[in-house]
Amino acid sequence: MPNSHPTPGSSSGPEMFGRSISRLAEQPQLDFELEFFTQLLQRLPDFAEVLRVQASNYSLKGLLTEGLKVDQYLVKIRPTDPTAHYNLACRYALLRQPDLALKTLRRAVELGYRDFRYMNQDRDLESIRKDPRYRQILQEFAKR
């Protein structure tokens, strides 16, 4: 059975926490956030606001597949959240999966996403913007 008490020279509690924070503080901001939020999500896996930021951080780091997994999970735990669907659509578009991007974008709009001005400027959607299905979504829902 492992010893439940720290031995002399070992780290636990506040001392270990302090070293962990010091190590995180030495990293670039994006790397710090990725590691910090990963640790936070291990304790609070359904923390939607942190999941959103983490997915975005993965994309900024060029880790689109990891960001996709986070966005897919967010949609799973918040199936009626239009922003979660919109972000997932963006991730699909960035990964050059137009059918999934457009299907998911349509779902976001059906759920109430209505920032069409932003949608038309969002670089994440560049790969699907010329698709007739994209224009159809805009025409169909901008009138409502």
WOTARA-V477885 format. One record per backbone hydrogen bond with DSSP energy under -1.0 kcal/mol. CO is the residue of the C=O (numbers start at 1). NH is the residue of the N-H. If there is no record, write none. Layout:
BEGIN
((CO:NH) (CO:NH))
END
This chain:
BEGIN
((7:10) (13:17) (14:18) (15:19) (16:20) (17:21) (18:22) (19:23) (20:24) (21:25) (24:27) (28:32) (29:33) (30:34) (31:35) (32:36) (33:37) (34:38) (35:39) (36:40) (37:41) (38:42) (40:44) (44:47) (46:48) (47:51) (48:52) (49:53) (50:54) (51:55) (52:56) (53:57) (54:58) (55:59) (56:60) (57:61) (58:63) (59:62) (62:64) (63:67) (64:68) (65:69) (66:70) (67:71) (68:72) (69:73) (70:74) (71:75) (72:76) (73:77) (74:78) (78:81) (81:85) (82:86) (83:87) (84:88) (85:89) (86:90) (87:91) (88:92) (89:93) (90:94) (91:95) (92:97) (93:96) (97:101) (98:102) (99:103) (100:104) (101:105) (102:106) (103:107) (104:108) (105:109) (106:110) (107:111) (108:113) (109:112) (114:116) (115:119) (116:120) (118:121) (118:122) (122:125) (123:126) (125:128) (125:129) (128:131) (131:134) (131:135) (132:136) (133:137) (134:138) (135:139) (136:140) (137:141) (138:142) (141:144))
END
